[in-house]
């Protein structure tokens, strides 16, 4: 029988992989396959697993940007949002992931052998447990993308696939057992510390990360396996060792180049433009005036609070439940979440140090709308807009603003593109939002839902350096464009609609329009827009941008929160056959991607294991088949 590596098309070089050969790695990137027996150490394999999983530009663009950020609605693009899957991307991710997991597994095998033989260093035992914790994360990442996956990755063995439930139960046991065996008083030599880019093998940090991971994974099961979710979450919290301080955050520093440490958002041709989902959450949320957040040169562009923009009915689709659809805001919003203007740059704000100058186009702030034989020039300088995904049909071909996004709409800032940030795998604010949701469920957390919720917001505001707005923001009762406010004690519903002013883009005449708050049928059948769970998940979603798009996608698959607008349906979307011109104002799980189908390389190389995996999936190997823990209808 062929081994697992050949069956799914994996070429594994334990240690530094082929893609690192094009750039000079530091000395800590040791290739164990070229070392003698005395030099093969667990820390080498751990380092290569952790470093590789930072994602070089090849896999980062494909999985982090074009799959996760797309499915999580952290930027505007089609692809997964319209049900289109790229098999080549999945092949690469499947191959890379197997390599990262196998590196960790090999390190575990080496350490276990040394311990059994009595040749291990006094710190080897801790490195073994830390590597198990890290591998648990990698397996969770893989199963959250595809579904059933192996939990054993030994060399020369074609592993069995496990159901998503079995994988999760295994991960809970791994995290629990590994943390129980870590010895916090063990000293790690300086020459070994450098092989852990996250925590330098500090036992206390890894224990906190493991427990926070256990909280995250437990909450994932809350809608399908509530008893298990509750018991695992409460057990993790009871340790009183989870990520709460900035120093505890799991981060890995990025660097410029073309290797796994290059920034995951560094490819300039990925516009990463503001999504309609984010825009509708940001607008008005927290009640902080834009004039308090921008430079003096931008203040004259700020519009009245009840103004929605210019209406261009011939160039902007309205066949979506995006509440902002059909309008172009020819200026800046009156009030906006303070993190929006930190994460995304304003078109034309060239003096902003985070303005992204990728090409000459990014400095052109005029484009056209085609209206019959007439071209309507539109100045995009100091404006704030986002477009829904989908097929805009003839309206889209008449709208150059949408086809040339760079410099025309807000996009992710330069600070995330130049590989000088630290990628976040888990931050303290997420712990608090998890505690808030758990408290809401009545689980034992040692805190209250409101206190945890507000702590999460404050910590994230500190990260974005907008802490001065936190108190006013937390007490705000302003509704955003989807009908949600911030104040935890403000649970009044916004009503079905509100009135806003607009200008006809063709005649320049003023008018008023009734703007409906969208109905989110995925959550409580659309009956509420401003309850406590909606607030918690809205804040968690905003806080985790831009580093955790997979978590954004996971929460939406699990709860249907926050509100995701449907793709536009001017023309039929072949990969979303259930979405049509008669139902686009409603939501259904059939309108959103649920997973990545297995890559053809796996199916072709190992048909028996492929069939085994699909049989455990509970449905066909399609993008719209929900995972075990996700909403099923």
C-alpha positions, 0 to 999 in steps of 0.5 A, spaced: 500 500 500 502 506 498 503 511 504 499 517 506 504 522 503 504 519 496 496 518 496 494 525 497 500 528 493 504 530 498 512 531 497 514 532 505 521 534 507 521 534 514 524 541 516 525 546 511 521 545 505 522 547 498 519 554 498 524 556 503 529 555 498 528 561 495 530 566 501 535 565 506 532 563 513 535 564 519 539 559 523 533 556 527 530 553 520 534 547 521 533 541 516 533 535 520 533 530 514 540 533 513 542 532 520 545 526 524 541 522 529 544 527 535 542 533 532 534 531 530 530 534 536 523 536 537 524 543 537 527 543 530 520 539 527 516 544 532 519 550 529 518 548 522 511 546 523 509 553 527 513 557 521 510 553 515 503 554 518 504 562 518 503 561 510 508 563 505 505 568 499 503 562 495 498 558 500 497 565 504 493 568 498 490 562 496 487 560 503 487 566 507 485 571 502 481 568 497 478 563 501 478 565 509 477 572 508 472 571 502 468 566 506 468 570 512 466 577 508 472 581 511 473 583 504 469 584 497 470 579 492 466 573 489 469 566 489 467 562 495 461 568 496 458 565 490 459 558 491 465 558 487 471 553 489 478 553 486 480 546 486 488 548 486 487 552 492 484 546 496 490 542 493 495 546 496 492 547 502 491 540 503 498 539 502 501 544 506 497 542 512 499 535 512 506 537 512 505 542 518 501 536 522 507 531 520 512 536 522 509 536 529 507 529 529 515 527 527 517 531 533 512 528 538 515 521 536 522 523 537 521 526 543 517 520 546 522 515 544 527 520 547 523 520 554 522 512 553 530 511 552 532 515 558 536 520 553 531 526 553 533 533 556 529 535 562 525 540 558 524 535 552 517 533 556 514 540 556 516 541 548 512 534 547 506 537 550 507 544 547 507 540 540 501 536 542 497 543 543 500 546 537 498 540 533 491 540 536 490 547 533 493 545 526 488 539 526 482 543 528 484 548 522 484 543 517 477 539 519 474 546 520 475 547 512 474 540 510 470 536 515 472 529 516 480 528 517 485 524 520 488 524 527 494 520 526 499 522 521 505 517 522 510 516 516 508 510 512 501 509 514 495 511 510 491 514 516 483 513 517 479 518 517 474 520 523 468 524 523 468 531 525 465 529 532 470 524 533 476 529 531 473 534 536 473 529 541 480 527 540 482 535 540 479 536 547 483 530 550 489 532 547 489 539 550 486 537 556 492 531 557 497 535 554 496 541 559 496 537 565 503 534 563 506 540 562 511 542 568 511 550 569 518 550 573 522 547 567 527 552 565 528 552 557 535 554 555 536 560 551 538 556 545 532 552 545 527 558 546 528 561 539 525 555 536 518 557 538 516 564 535 510 565 539 512 563 546 519 561 546 516 555 550 514 558 556 509 553 559 504 558 562 503 561 556 502 555 552 497 552 558 493 559 557 493 558 549 491 551 550 485 552 555 483 558 550 483 554 544 479 549 548 474 554 550 473 556 542 472 549 540 467 548 545 463 553 543 463 551 536 459 545 539 454 549 543 449 548 538 449 541 536 452 538 542 451 542 548 452 538 554 459 536 551 460 544 549 458 546 556 463 541 560 469 542 556 468 550 556 467 550 564 473 545 565 477 550 561 475 556 565 476 553 571 483 552 570 483 560 571 489 559 566 487 562 559 488 568 555 486 575 558 493 579 558 496 582 552 502 578 553 498 572 553 496 573 546 498 568 541 502 572 535 508 571 530 512 576 527 511 577 520 517 579 516 518 582 508 520 576 503 517 570 500 517 565 505 512 563 511 514 569 515 512 574 509 505 577 511 499 573 509 496 580 506 502 582 503 500 581 495 499 588 493 494 585 487 489 583 492 485 589 493 482 587 500 476 592 499 471 593 504 466 588 504 458 590 504 458 586 510 463 590 514 460 596 512 453 595 514 456 593 521 460 599 522 456 605 519 453 608 525 455 603 530 457 606 537 455 613 535 462 616 535 462 622 530 467 621 524 469 628 525 473 626 531 476 621 528 479 624 521 484 629 519 481 636 518 482 636 511 477 630 511 472 634 515 468 637 509 467 631 506 462 628 512 455 628 510 449 628 515 447 622 519 440 621 515 444 621 508 445 615 505 448 618 498 446 618 491 442 613 487 444 610 481 439 606 479 442 604 472 449 602 475 448 599 482 444 593 483 438 592 488 437 585 487 440 583 494 438 584 501 444 589 502 440 595 506 445 600 503 444 597 495 443 602 490 446 608 493 453 611 492 455 615 498 459 621 495 462 623 502 464 620 509 459 617 514 457 622 519 458 616 525 462 610 524 465 605 528 472 607 530 476 601 528 473 602 521 478 608 519 484 604 522 483 598 518 481 601 512 484 607 508 479 612 505 480 613 498 484 619 496 487 620 503 494 620 501 497 623 507 495 617 511 501 613 512 497 607 511 494 609 504 496 603 500 499 605 493 500 599 489 499 602 482 498 609 479 491 607 479 490 607 487 492 614 486 486 616 481 480 618 484 475 619 478 472 614 474 465 613 470 458 610 470 456 609 463 448 611 462 446 609 455 451 614 451 453 618 457 459 617 461 458 620 468 464 622 472 464 620 479 469 623 484 471 618 489 476 622 493 474 622 501 468 617 500 466 611 503 463 605 500 462 598 499 459 593 494 455 587 495 458 581 491 454 577 486 452 578 479 451 585 477 449 583 470 448 589 465 449 594 471 455 591 473 458 592 466 456 600 466 459 601 473 467 602 473 467 604 480 466 596 482 471 593 477 477 598 478 476 598 486 483 600 488 483 607 490 475 607 489 473 604 495 476 603 502 481 597 502 485 594 508 491 599 510 498 598 508 500 596 515 497 589 514 501 589 507 508 590 509 509 584 513 511 588 519 505 586 523 504 580 528 499 575 525 494 573 531 492 566 532 488 568 539 487 574 542 485 576 549 479 579 547 476 573 543 477 569 550 472 575 553 467 574 547 467 567 548 466 568 556 460 573 554 457 568 550 458 562 555 455 567 560 449 568 556 448 561 556 448 560 563 455 556 564 459 557 569 464 562 567 466 567 574 464 573 570 457 576 567 456 576 560 456 584 560 462 585 564 466 580 559 463 583 553 465 590 555 472 587 557 472 584 550 471 591 546 475 595 551 481 590 549 480 591 542 479 598 542 486 598 545 489 594 540 487 599 535 489 605 539 482 608 539 481 607 547 479 614 548 472 612 545 471 606 548 466 608 554 462 612 549 462 607 544 460 602 549 454 606 552 451 608 545 444 606 543 445 608 536 443 603 531 448 600 525 445 599 518 443 592 520 439 594 526 444 593 532 447 597 537 453 597 542 450 598 549 449 591 552 443 594 556 439 597 550 435 591 547 430 595 544 429 593 536 430 598 531 423 597 527 423 595 520 425 601 517 428 608 517 427 614 513 434 617 509 435 622 505 438 621 498 440 625 491 438 622 484 445 621 481 442 623 474 438 629 476 441 632 482 434 632 485 433 631 493 428 625 496 427 621 501 427 613 501 425 608 506 431 604 508 429 597 511 433 593 516 435 586 513 431 580 516 436 575 518 432 569 517 438 564 519 438 567 526 431 566 530 428 566 523 429 574 523 425 576 529 430 580 532 436 584 530 439 587 537 439 581 542 445 580 546 448 574 542 447 578 536 451 584 540 456 579 542 458 576 535 458 583 532 463 585 536 467 579 536 467 579 528 469 586 528 474 585 533 477 579 530 478 583 523 483 582 519 487 576 523 482 571 524 477 570 518 476 563 519 473 564 526 468 569 522 466 564 517 466 559 523 461 563 527 457 565 521 456 557 519 454 556 527 449 561 528 448 565 522 451 571 525 453 577 524 448 578 518 451 577 511 447 580 505 446 575 499 450 576 493 447 580 488 442 576 483 441 580 477 443 574 473 443 567 476 449 564 480 450 557 477 453 555 484 448 558 488 442 555 485 437 556 490 438 563 490 434 567 485 430 573 483 424 571 488 427 570 494 434 574 495 431 578 500 431 572 505 437 568 508 438 561 507 444 556 509 444 554 501 446 561 499 453 561 503 459 556 503 459 551 508 466 548 507 471 546 502 470 540 498 476 535 498 481 536 493 481 532 487 488 530 488 486 526 494 480 523 491 484 521 485 490 518 489 486 514 494 479 513 492 477 508 498 480 513 503 476 519 499 469 515 500 471 513 507 471 521 508 465 523 504 461 517 508 463 521 515 461 527 512 453 526 512 452 529 505 455 530 498 462 532 497 460 539 496 461 546 498 454 547 500 454 541 505 454 543 512 459 541 517 457 537 523 457 543 528 454 548 523 447 550 522 443 544 518 437 549 515 
